[in-house]
Amino acid sequence: MPELLLRRELGVFASMAFTTQAEAVLSVAGAVVLVRTGGAQEAGRVFFAQAVAGVWALLCDPRTDDIALRYVPVYQAESRGYGTALLDRLLRLDLAVTAAGLLAGALLTLVARRAGWTDPHQALLILLAILAAVVRSPAGLAGVGLSLVGEMPRLARLRLAAAALTAVVSVAALLLAGPAAYLAATAAAATLSSAVLLTVTRRRLAAVYGPPAPRPGPAPKGMLRFALQSSAAATASTGTDQGVLALAGVLGGPVLVTTLKIALAPGRLLLNVAGPIGPQLFPRMAAAVMARDFGALRRDLWRASVLLAVGGAVVLAVAVPCTGTVLGLVYGPPFAGLAPVVLVLLAAAAVRAVAVWSKALPLVLGRPGLRLGAVTADGLLLLGALYLTGTAAGFAWGALAVAGLGTVLWLSSLPRLLEAA
């Protein structure tokens, strides 16, 4: 098996990692402006609305990304244009579910307002946040389409432009007209960005894979089961952070939401650096599994884990002496005391990053149910830690314990997983 990260692949990884990190930094910048202008209480109301909307968007998202990643190449290998047709069908499904999810979310928000479960201002924030979250859903599948035809650099540029546009218009709206305008501008920018990405993806896929040509006959065996399991796993995996913030709003109100939003940000930035490694390794892992070259695959995964462990340790060593000062400068002096919580959550993220490939490995091995079980247990344990402690510090230590347990289990079970493949 050739070296895992060739020069070209390393360049692609660097561009995607930079884009992901830039998106996260711009998101944090928006949160900083919210906290600075509205205080912990008002910012917490916005963060709570975004968390509720994020959970709702995930529940409504069919998560066709993994289906496309696995089956579009299979269809295309059978005949030119089959892969294009499958992605078109998945995109139409995404758009239909997006429209239905938006309508249902709006109706549920109005019902909650009528029932007195929320005040008018919070209901408006939730409604706008749902719009912004739901219209982003098809963009994930469009991104997969570009990656399948080798257009990762183009995808990185489009995502970076979308993030910059969203940051500029949303912060400008916040400063001019307040939190509701901030969310409305975010929704408008997300709608425009998704439309552009969908258009570019369909054109590039047709150019590389050929015009859509519907595949005759039934779907490949196991496709439906794979779709259901991978969809549920992806929803559970990406919804944990939003679920934590939504639960924090119920348990402790806007201030606890703001506290956790701030405390989770550095760890999220660290995971965003490591995150692209999984998708980048997917083709290599798949090739190794098909060639039954499990020894080389195991060595590559261990090498990646060691590299990530060293990187996480360096980040922690740099962060320990300066976190309190940075928090005070960025968010204001009252938040400097969050440094211990931030450092524990940063350590949890560093531990979790060591086995970042665990998201992709079960899919490569054809065992999406394993991924579903792992991410579901992880999410439930994190929510349980917050529910039982009800504090940011208690949640942070619980998150570190969960991350350590998960990483140890993945590393120790890797040889058995490969032997059973």
TORVODREN-684069 format. One line per field, with one value per residue (C-alpha): y, z, x. Coordinates in Angstrom, 3 decimals. Each point is the difference from the previous one (the first is absolute). Example, Ala and Ser with C-alpha at 12.3 -4.5 7.8 and 13.67 -1.06 7.14 Angstrom:
v = [-4.500,3.440]
w = [7.800,-0.660]
u = [12.300,1.370]
***
This chain:
v = [0.000,3.436,2.624,1.217,3.699,0.771,3.524,0.814,-1.535,1.954,3.202,-0.881,-0.837,3.302,1.985,-1.779,0.289,3.711,0.471,-1.904,1.966,3.301,-0.854,-0.774,3.161,2.171,-1.699,0.680,3.610,0.376,-1.495,2.438,2.974,-1.380,-0.345,3.393,1.857,-1.875,-1.461,-3.575,0.097,1.194,-1.937,-3.114,0.434,0.087,-2.999,-1.915,0.787,-1.202,-3.180,-0.826,0.748,-2.146,-2.966,0.463,0.292,-3.219,-1.830,1.157,-0.618,-3.355,0.052,-1.289,0.974,-3.454,-1.671,2.128,-0.573,-3.769,-0.631,2.749,-1.541,-3.445,1.233,1.905,-3.074,-1.849,2.594,3.636,2.307,-2.423,1.749,3.403,-1.241,-1.402,3.240,1.955,-2.212,0.448,3.776,0.107,-2.059,2.394,3.035,-1.545,-0.934,3.471,1.664,-2.335,0.470,3.768,0.003,-2.439,1.942,3.249,-1.610,-1.536,3.338,1.699,-2.756,0.468,3.728,-0.477,-2.501,2.435,-2.185,2.887,3.773,1.854,1.131,-3.492,-1.483,2.448,-0.854,-3.730,0.441,1.942,-2.437,-2.942,1.675,0.526,-3.555,-1.871,1.699,-1.116,-3.699,-0.573,1.677,-3.027,-2.342,2.519,0.077,-3.787,0.227,2.356,-2.168,-3.080,1.650,1.224,3.602,0.339,3.257,1.522,-1.186,1.602,3.337,-0.054,-0.859,2.698,2.614,-1.076,0.233,3.451,1.250,-1.355,1.547,3.437,0.339,-1.550,2.112,3.133,-0.815,-0.627,3.343,1.869,-1.686,-2.575,-3.801,-0.676,1.759,-1.969,-3.295,1.264,1.048,-3.366,-1.754,2.135,-0.634,-3.741,-0.164,1.751,-2.121,-3.274,1.000,0.834,-3.212,-2.137,1.621,-0.425,-3.608,-1.077,1.597,-1.502,-3.447,-0.003,1.091,-2.751,-2.849,0.791,1.121,-1.793,-3.488,-1.829,-3.434,-2.809,-2.717,-0.049,1.781,-1.913,-2.492,1.521,3.598,0.760,-1.424,1.857,3.223,-0.282,-0.904,2.526,2.733,-0.668,-0.149,3.269,1.721,-1.241,0.941,3.553,0.752,-0.495,3.565,1.529,-2.422,0.979,3.706,-0.606,-2.021,2.709,2.533,-2.159,-0.730,3.264,2.663,2.327,0.601,-3.704,-0.204,2.921,-1.498,-3.341,1.644,1.903,-2.941,-2.441,2.304,-0.695,-3.756,0.288,1.926,-2.785,-2.683,2.016,-0.262,-3.767,-0.609,-0.018,-2.902,-2.480,0.900,0.382,-3.526,-1.524,-0.879,-1.447,-2.037,-1.278,-1.018,-1.802,-1.898,-1.046,-1.167,-1.738,1.911,0.386,0.117,3.146,1.530,-0.642,1.561,3.069,0.504,-0.381,2.443,2.524,-0.484,0.578,3.155,1.313,-0.833,1.961,2.925,0.029,-0.039,2.978,1.954,-0.671,1.011,3.320,0.577,-0.591,3.226,2.380,-1.162,2.228,3.078,-0.709,-0.569,3.294,1.893,-1.583,-0.335,2.392,-0.254,-1.854,-3.003,-0.391,-2.301,-2.578,-1.011,-3.274,-1.168,0.949,-1.888,-3.181,0.108,0.705,-3.078,-2.020,1.177,-0.917,-3.505,-0.380,1.109,-2.924,-2.368,2.439,-2.696,-1.969,1.880,-1.321,-3.461,-1.705,1.252,-1.365,-3.352,-0.029,0.197,3.256,-1.556,0.064,3.697,0.575,-1.800,1.846,3.521,-0.629,-1.196,2.948,2.527,-1.526,-0.051,3.666,1.021,-2.113,1.751,3.391,-1.154,-1.564,2.864,2.993,2.029,0.860,-1.400,-3.288,-0.368,0.697,-2.770,-2.356,0.827,-0.773,-3.378,-0.866,1.009,-2.087,-3.053,0.264,0.441,-2.914,-2.267,0.919,-0.471,-3.283,-1.453,1.015,-3.313,-2.035,2.184,-0.467,-3.740,-0.359,1.999]
w = [0.000,-0.906,2.619,1.565,-0.591,-3.346,-0.857,-1.957,2.633,2.713,-1.923,-0.307,3.689,0.891,-2.091,1.509,3.522,-0.525,-1.318,2.876,2.491,-1.665,0.175,3.695,0.715,-1.789,1.978,3.246,-1.073,-0.408,3.459,1.467,-1.491,1.332,3.525,-0.108,-1.280,1.688,3.129,1.227,0.339,-3.503,-1.672,1.809,-1.459,-3.502,0.678,1.424,-3.109,-2.217,2.051,-0.211,-3.725,-0.458,1.695,-2.100,-3.240,0.790,0.723,-3.356,-1.994,-1.877,0.192,-3.509,0.065,0.975,-2.518,-2.777,1.183,-0.083,-2.875,-2.589,-1.017,-0.061,-2.336,-2.175,-0.374,-1.585,-2.712,-0.760,1.402,2.570,2.796,-1.156,0.005,3.524,1.366,-1.731,1.659,3.386,-0.484,-0.843,3.099,2.100,-1.380,0.575,3.583,0.556,-1.060,2.164,2.975,-0.292,-0.090,2.904,2.064,-0.539,1.014,3.145,0.985,-0.363,2.068,2.724,0.014,0.179,2.832,1.998,-0.016,-1.279,-0.215,-3.317,-0.259,0.577,-2.444,-2.700,0.617,-0.231,-3.211,-1.695,1.262,-1.399,-3.400,0.075,1.152,-2.294,-3.249,0.610,-0.134,-3.788,-0.026,1.701,-2.797,-2.602,1.643,-0.205,-3.717,-0.605,2.026,-2.033,-3.245,1.461,0.511,3.649,-0.574,-1.703,2.908,2.454,-1.828,-0.159,3.687,0.972,-2.054,1.542,3.523,-0.645,-1.512,2.924,2.561,-1.614,-0.579,3.326,2.142,-1.919,0.579,3.692,0.487,-1.963,1.128,2.733,0.482,-2.117,-2.973,0.642,-0.407,-2.989,-1.795,0.815,-1.567,-3.144,-0.439,0.592,-2.634,-2.588,0.806,-0.234,-3.343,-1.469,1.289,-1.360,-3.431,-0.234,1.179,-2.551,-2.844,0.991,0.616,-3.416,-1.627,1.646,0.421,-3.008,-0.202,2.314,-1.203,2.324,1.028,-0.807,2.474,3.803,2.278,1.072,2.799,3.455,-1.193,2.017,3.227,-0.528,-0.644,3.162,2.276,-1.388,0.058,3.627,0.916,-1.767,1.692,3.436,-0.606,-1.214,2.296,3.325,0.365,-0.907,2.317,2.862,-0.503,-0.319,3.234,1.674,-0.916,1.632,3.130,0.646,-2.301,-2.397,2.262,0.136,-3.778,-0.495,2.448,-1.810,-3.425,0.988,1.800,-2.870,-2.702,0.376,0.021,-3.065,-1.784,0.813,-1.290,-3.157,-0.733,0.471,-1.501,-3.723,0.601,0.050,-3.418,-1.411,1.120,-1.273,-3.540,1.374,2.633,-2.556,-2.370,2.812,1.011,-3.595,-0.323,3.411,1.028,3.638,1.378,-1.917,0.880,3.704,-0.135,-1.788,2.527,2.934,-1.622,-0.415,3.636,1.281,-2.095,1.278,3.603,-0.247,-1.621,2.723,2.728,-1.576,-0.224,3.673,1.070,-1.802,1.251,3.731,0.863,-2.213,-0.175,2.805,-1.464,-3.486,1.272,1.867,-3.021,-2.489,1.939,2.883,3.515,1.517,-2.219,0.962,2.832,-2.545,-0.726,2.024,-1.732,-3.419,0.608,1.107,-3.101,-2.159,1.495,-0.788,-3.609,-0.235,1.292,-2.368,-2.976,0.505,-1.499,-2.441,-2.689,1.941,-1.813,-3.393,0.860,0.681,-3.349,-1.794,1.715,-0.976,3.629,0.373,2.931,1.990,-0.651,0.956,3.308,0.821,-0.723,1.671,3.185,-0.152,-0.365,2.741,2.422,-0.682,0.470,3.151,1.395,-0.479,1.386,3.115,0.840,-1.372,-0.096,-2.600,2.128,0.633,-3.673,-0.930,2.210,-1.238,-3.602,0.706,1.505,-2.961,-2.510,1.770,0.155,-3.667,-1.244,2.060,-1.286,-3.646,0.240,1.893,-2.306,-3.271,-0.519,0.601,-2.338,-2.806,0.603,-0.224,-3.241]
u = [0.000,1.466,0.666,-3.233,0.397,1.558,1.031,-3.164,-2.253,1.784,-0.704,-3.679,-0.159,1.651,-2.479,-3.011,1.391,0.614,-3.531,-1.575,2.057,-0.843,-3.708,0.337,2.003,-2.556,-2.772,1.850,0.510,-3.751,-0.520,2.525,-1.839,-3.289,1.365,1.692,-3.071,-2.835,1.546,-0.256,-3.795,-0.935,2.818,-1.189,-3.481,1.483,2.250,-2.963,-2.060,2.848,0.374,-3.711,0.065,3.087,-1.636,-3.140,1.976,1.850,-3.237,-1.392,3.180,-0.027,3.824,0.526,3.697,1.263,-2.330,1.477,3.557,-0.420,-2.433,0.528,3.370,-1.658,-2.739,2.459,2.219,-2.931,-0.627,0.757,-2.660,-1.404,1.899,-1.241,-3.583,0.307,1.417,-2.776,-2.600,1.639,0.127,-3.700,-0.726,2.066,-1.822,-3.436,0.858,1.478,-3.246,-2.087,2.318,-0.141,-3.799,-0.313,2.537,-1.870,-3.298,1.490,1.519,-3.376,-1.627,2.615,-0.665,-3.783,0.369,2.114,3.099,2.102,-0.262,-0.499,3.625,1.410,-2.530,1.108,3.644,-0.740,-1.992,2.794,2.619,-1.993,-0.080,3.766,0.723,-2.374,1.046,3.582,-0.911,0.304,3.416,1.573,-1.035,1.128,3.417,0.229,-0.789,2.912,2.369,-0.973,1.086,3.292,-1.102,1.040,1.924,-3.051,-2.157,2.410,-0.173,-3.802,-0.327,2.468,-1.845,-3.313,1.399,1.444,-3.257,-2.027,2.338,-0.015,-3.742,-1.026,2.322,-0.983,-3.669,0.676,1.704,-2.673,-3.222,0.599,-0.117,-3.111,1.583,3.188,-1.862,-2.003,3.188,1.573,-2.998,0.173,3.725,-0.456,-2.740,2.158,3.058,-1.925,-1.517,3.415,1.576,-2.843,0.248,3.772,-0.164,-2.604,1.962,3.344,-1.462,-1.685,3.267,2.070,-2.506,-2.167,-3.641,-2.453,-0.928,-2.425,1.244,-2.449,-0.856,-0.093,2.434,3.134,-0.522,0.400,-0.305,-3.142,1.408,3.257,-1.927,-2.080,2.899,2.472,-2.651,-0.823,3.695,0.801,-2.930,1.047,3.641,-0.553,-2.921,1.758,1.317,-3.355,-1.771,2.288,-0.712,-3.740,-0.009,2.075,-2.674,-2.661,2.047,1.802,-1.387,1.824,3.000,0.930,-0.446,2.381,2.491,0.094,0.062,3.130,1.600,-0.546,1.404,3.769,-0.543,-2.205,2.759,2.457,-2.372,-0.576,3.713,-0.027,-3.446,0.917,2.390,-2.898,-1.458,3.506,0.917,-3.246,1.225,3.256,-1.780,-2.500,2.809,1.834,-3.135,-0.662,3.626,-0.210,3.125,-1.017,3.524,0.846,-3.356,0.550,3.456,-1.349,-2.794,2.364,2.406,-2.802,-1.041,3.533,0.333,-3.338,0.895,3.235,-1.799,-2.651,2.645,1.765,-3.263,-0.752,3.499,-0.391,-3.554,0.513,1.856,-1.986,-3.628,-1.290,1.647,-1.333,-3.544,0.086,1.262,-2.409,-3.250,0.591,1.509,-3.017,0.739,3.681,-1.059,-1.192,3.611,-0.049,-3.193,1.364,3.246,-1.783,-2.225,3.055,1.670,-3.136,0.153,3.693,-0.723,-2.950,2.135,2.396,-2.597,-1.593,0.157,-2.621,-2.770,1.092,1.339,-3.382,-1.306,3.058,-0.475,-3.676,-1.157,-1.946,-1.866,3.246,0.371,-3.634,0.449,3.216,-1.220,-3.358,1.690,2.400,-2.810,-2.135,2.934,0.770,-3.628,-0.113,3.077,-1.646,-3.346,1.535,2.352,-1.893,3.215,2.603,2.834,-1.794,-0.783,3.627,1.381,-2.701,0.917,3.666,-0.918,-2.254,2.687,2.629,-2.238,-0.955,3.559,1.331,-2.771,0.637,3.769,-0.243,-2.657,1.693,1.865,-3.164,-2.054,2.504,0.291,-3.782,-0.259]
***
